[in-house]
Amino acid sequence: MTMAGRLPFALGLRGGGAGLPPWMRHAHRRFSSQRRFSSASNEGTSAQQTSGGIRGALAKYNALNEAHPTTTKVGTSVVILLFGDTMAQRIQHRSAAKTSEDGAAPAFRMDWRRLAAFASFGAIYTGYFQMHWFRYLQTVFPRQVGLKARFLRKDVLAPLLINQLGMVCVGYYPFFFAWTGFVRGRTWDESMEEMKKKYKLKLLAQNWAFWIPAQGVQFALVPSSYHILYVSAMGLAWNTILSLVTLEKIPEAAEELKRKKA
């Protein structure tokens, strides 16, 4: 076909076949329809594979949870907390470089004692204690079966408010400051002084703004076998915020920046 012949043909294809001869329009429409169907089929297959992969991962987690409930829940919280504080330390390291005069930061060094403090706190409180605490709350306020996904229900609001207004205030934060201070080598008095300095209404308000909606979803929609997984996943964001708010800059980075300025 010459160039002069190809141009009308190409324009006919781009115009949905309107410029083609009648005997070719039917074939063009059929080909276009098959191509669209094939594309939609491939997208649907990809979505099914992704969905199947998620379901498979959850099924494996559920099997581990049933066979080894304590180990699975504690391990889940530890892994997620390790990841969250590692992210927080790297963010703080970059922040320290931005606030320096020349913008240069020393090589990143992991604060291993701080990481151990967060990981062990996650194992004890998030993984082990909350596993039994949530189970107790759902025993006292059993989930009502057959109701729509509403949040203004006794079995949702009661455990939510007891946990956030009670346990978080008198258990979670005091234990957090005491335990992380101990692991990081501080005395009891130093840990209590740190808690007095940082445990204020602003921190509680930040906690409630994040966790009241998150735990409303937990008690209303999430099956009890996935509570620790859900709380740990949501805690990935919260624990990064908590480590940034409550813990100072990485000591090695701060000291090296001071030496460079001197």
C-alpha positions as CSV (number, residue, x, y, z in Angstrom):
1,M,0.0,0.0,0.0
2,T,1.3,3.5,-0.9
3,M,1.7,6.3,1.6
4,A,-1.4,8.0,0.0
5,G,-3.3,4.8,0.6
6,R,-2.1,4.2,4.2
7,L,-3.2,7.7,5.5
8,P,-7.0,7.3,5.0
9,F,-6.7,3.7,6.3
10,A,-4.9,4.9,9.5
11,L,-7.3,7.8,10.0
12,G,-10.2,5.3,9.6
13,L,-8.8,3.2,12.4
14,R,-8.3,6.2,14.7
15,G,-11.8,7.5,14.0
16,G,-13.4,4.3,15.3
17,G,-13.6,2.8,11.8
18,A,-15.9,5.5,10.4
19,G,-13.5,6.1,7.5
20,L,-13.2,2.5,6.5
21,P,-15.1,0.7,3.7
22,P,-18.3,-0.9,4.9
23,W,-16.9,-4.4,4.5
24,M,-14.1,-3.6,6.9
25,R,-16.1,-1.8,9.6
26,H,-17.6,-4.9,11.0
27,A,-14.1,-6.6,11.3
28,H,-12.7,-3.4,12.9
29,R,-15.5,-3.2,15.5
30,R,-15.1,-6.9,16.3
31,F,-11.4,-6.6,16.7
32,S,-11.8,-3.5,19.0
33,S,-14.4,-5.3,21.1
34,Q,-12.1,-8.3,21.5
35,R,-9.2,-6.1,22.5
36,R,-11.3,-4.3,25.1
37,F,-12.6,-7.6,26.5
38,S,-9.0,-9.0,26.7
39,S,-7.8,-5.9,28.5
40,A,-10.6,-6.0,31.0
41,S,-10.1,-9.7,31.5
42,N,-6.4,-9.2,32.2
43,E,-7.2,-6.4,34.7
44,G,-9.8,-8.6,36.4
45,T,-7.3,-11.5,36.6
46,S,-4.7,-9.2,38.1
47,A,-7.1,-8.0,40.7
48,Q,-8.2,-11.5,41.5
49,Q,-4.6,-12.6,42.0
50,T,-3.9,-9.7,44.3
51,S,-7.1,-10.4,46.3
52,G,-6.2,-14.1,46.4
53,G,-2.7,-13.3,47.7
54,I,-4.1,-11.1,50.5
55,R,-6.7,-13.8,51.5
56,G,-3.9,-16.4,51.4
57,A,-1.7,-14.3,53.6
58,L,-4.5,-13.7,56.1
59,A,-5.4,-17.5,56.1
60,K,-1.7,-18.3,56.9
61,Y,-1.7,-15.7,59.7
62,N,-5.0,-17.1,61.1
63,A,-3.6,-20.6,61.1
64,L,-0.5,-19.4,63.0
65,N,-2.7,-17.4,65.3
66,E,-4.8,-20.5,66.1
67,A,-1.8,-22.8,66.6
68,H,0.5,-20.3,68.4
69,P,-1.6,-17.3,69.5
70,T,0.8,-15.7,72.0
71,T,3.9,-16.1,69.8
72,T,2.1,-14.9,66.7
73,K,0.6,-11.8,68.4
74,V,3.8,-10.8,70.3
75,G,5.9,-11.4,67.1
76,T,3.6,-9.3,65.0
77,S,3.8,-6.4,67.4
78,V,7.6,-6.6,67.7
79,V,8.3,-6.7,64.0
80,I,6.0,-3.7,63.3
81,L,7.4,-1.7,66.2
82,L,11.0,-2.4,65.1
83,F,10.1,-1.2,61.6
84,G,8.3,1.9,63.0
85,D,11.1,3.1,65.2
86,T,13.8,2.4,62.5
87,M,11.8,4.8,60.3
88,A,11.5,7.3,63.1
89,Q,15.3,7.3,63.7
90,R,16.0,7.8,60.1
91,I,13.5,10.7,59.9
92,Q,15.2,12.3,63.0
93,H,18.6,11.9,61.5
94,R,17.6,13.7,58.3
95,S,15.9,16.4,60.4
96,A,19.1,16.9,62.3
97,A,21.0,17.5,59.1
98,K,18.5,20.1,57.9
99,T,18.7,22.1,61.1
100,S,22.6,22.1,61.0
101,E,24.3,25.2,59.6
102,D,26.0,23.5,56.7
103,G,23.2,20.9,56.1
104,A,25.7,18.0,56.4
105,A,24.8,15.1,58.6
106,P,27.1,12.4,60.1
107,A,26.7,8.8,58.9
108,F,23.5,7.3,60.2
109,R,23.9,5.2,63.4
110,M,21.1,3.1,64.8
111,D,20.3,3.8,68.5
112,W,20.1,0.1,69.4
113,R,19.0,0.7,73.0
114,R,16.2,2.9,71.9
115,L,15.2,0.2,69.3
116,A,15.3,-2.5,72.0
117,A,13.1,-0.3,74.3
118,F,10.4,0.1,71.7
119,A,10.5,-3.6,70.6
120,S,10.4,-4.9,74.1
121,F,7.6,-2.5,75.0
122,G,5.6,-3.8,72.0
123,A,6.2,-7.4,73.0
124,I,5.0,-6.8,76.6
125,Y,2.2,-4.3,76.2
126,T,0.9,-4.4,72.6
127,G,1.4,-8.1,71.9
128,Y,1.0,-9.8,75.3
129,F,-1.0,-7.5,77.6
130,Q,-3.5,-6.2,75.0
131,M,-4.2,-9.7,73.7
132,H,-5.7,-10.6,77.2
133,W,-7.1,-7.1,77.8
134,F,-9.1,-7.0,74.5
135,R,-10.3,-10.5,75.2
136,Y,-11.5,-9.4,78.7
137,L,-13.3,-6.4,77.3
138,Q,-15.1,-8.5,74.7
139,T,-16.1,-11.0,77.4
140,V,-17.7,-8.2,79.5
141,F,-19.1,-6.5,76.4
142,P,-19.7,-9.3,73.9
143,R,-20.1,-8.3,70.2
144,Q,-23.7,-8.2,69.1
145,V,-24.3,-10.4,66.2
146,G,-26.5,-9.5,63.3
147,L,-26.3,-5.7,63.7
148,K,-25.3,-3.3,61.0
149,A,-21.8,-1.8,61.1
150,R,-22.7,1.1,63.5
151,F,-20.4,2.6,66.0
152,L,-23.0,3.9,68.5
153,R,-23.4,0.6,70.1
154,K,-22.7,-0.5,73.7
155,D,-20.3,-3.3,72.5
156,V,-18.3,-0.7,70.6
157,L,-18.4,2.4,72.7
158,A,-17.9,0.7,76.1
159,P,-14.6,-1.0,75.4
160,L,-13.4,1.9,73.4
161,L,-14.0,4.5,76.1
162,I,-12.7,2.2,78.9
163,N,-9.5,1.6,77.0
164,Q,-8.9,5.1,75.8
165,L,-10.0,7.1,78.9
166,G,-8.9,4.5,81.4
167,M,-6.2,2.1,80.5
168,V,-4.3,4.4,78.1
169,C,-4.1,7.1,80.8
170,V,-3.2,5.1,83.8
171,G,-1.5,2.0,82.2
172,Y,-0.1,2.6,78.7
173,Y,1.8,5.9,79.1
174,P,3.1,5.4,82.6
175,F,4.4,1.9,81.6
176,F,5.8,3.3,78.3
177,F,7.9,6.0,80.0
178,A,9.0,3.7,82.9
179,W,9.9,0.7,80.7
180,T,11.6,2.5,77.8
181,G,13.6,4.6,80.4
182,F,14.7,1.4,82.1
183,V,15.9,-0.3,78.9
184,R,17.7,2.9,77.9
185,G,19.7,2.9,81.2
186,R,17.8,5.7,83.0
187,T,17.1,5.7,86.7
188,W,13.5,5.6,88.1
189,D,13.7,9.3,89.0
190,E,15.0,10.2,85.5
191,S,12.2,8.2,83.8
192,M,9.5,9.9,86.0
193,E,11.0,13.3,85.3
194,E,10.8,12.5,81.6
195,M,7.2,11.5,82.0
196,K,6.3,14.7,83.8
197,K,7.9,16.7,81.1
198,K,6.3,15.0,78.1
199,Y,3.1,13.3,79.4
200,K,0.8,16.2,79.0
201,L,-2.7,16.9,77.7
202,K,-1.3,17.6,74.2
203,L,0.1,14.1,73.9
204,L,-3.2,12.6,75.1
205,A,-5.2,14.7,72.7
206,Q,-2.9,13.5,69.8
207,N,-3.4,9.9,71.0
208,W,-7.2,10.2,71.2
209,A,-7.4,12.0,67.8
210,F,-5.6,9.0,66.2
211,W,-6.8,6.0,68.3
212,I,-10.5,6.7,69.0
213,P,-11.5,6.5,65.3
214,A,-9.0,3.6,64.8
215,Q,-10.3,1.6,67.7
216,G,-13.9,2.4,66.9
217,V,-13.3,0.5,63.7
218,Q,-11.5,-2.3,65.6
219,F,-14.3,-3.0,68.0
220,A,-17.1,-2.5,65.4
221,L,-15.7,-4.3,62.4
222,V,-12.4,-6.3,63.0
223,P,-12.8,-9.9,64.1
224,S,-11.2,-10.5,67.5
225,S,-8.6,-12.9,66.1
226,Y,-7.2,-10.0,64.1
227,H,-7.2,-7.4,66.8
228,I,-3.5,-7.4,67.5
229,L,-2.6,-7.5,63.8
230,Y,-4.9,-4.5,63.2
231,V,-3.7,-2.6,66.3
232,S,-0.1,-3.3,65.3
233,A,-0.7,-2.2,61.7
234,M,-2.3,1.1,62.9
235,G,0.5,1.3,65.5
236,L,3.1,1.5,62.7
237,A,2.0,5.1,62.1
238,W,1.2,5.9,65.7
239,N,4.4,4.5,67.2
240,T,6.5,6.5,64.6
241,I,4.6,9.6,65.8
242,L,5.1,8.6,69.5
243,S,8.9,8.0,69.0
244,L,9.3,11.3,67.3
245,V,7.3,13.2,70.0
246,T,8.6,11.5,73.1
247,L,12.2,10.7,72.3
248,E,15.0,13.1,71.7
249,K,17.3,13.3,68.6
250,I,19.6,10.4,68.1
251,P,22.5,11.0,70.6
252,E,25.3,10.1,68.2
253,A,24.0,12.5,65.5
254,A,23.4,15.3,67.9
255,E,26.9,15.1,69.5
256,E,28.6,14.9,66.2
257,L,26.8,17.9,64.9
258,K,27.8,19.8,68.0
259,R,31.5,18.9,67.5
260,K,31.3,20.1,63.9
261,K,29.8,23.4,64.9
262,A,32.5,23.9,67.5
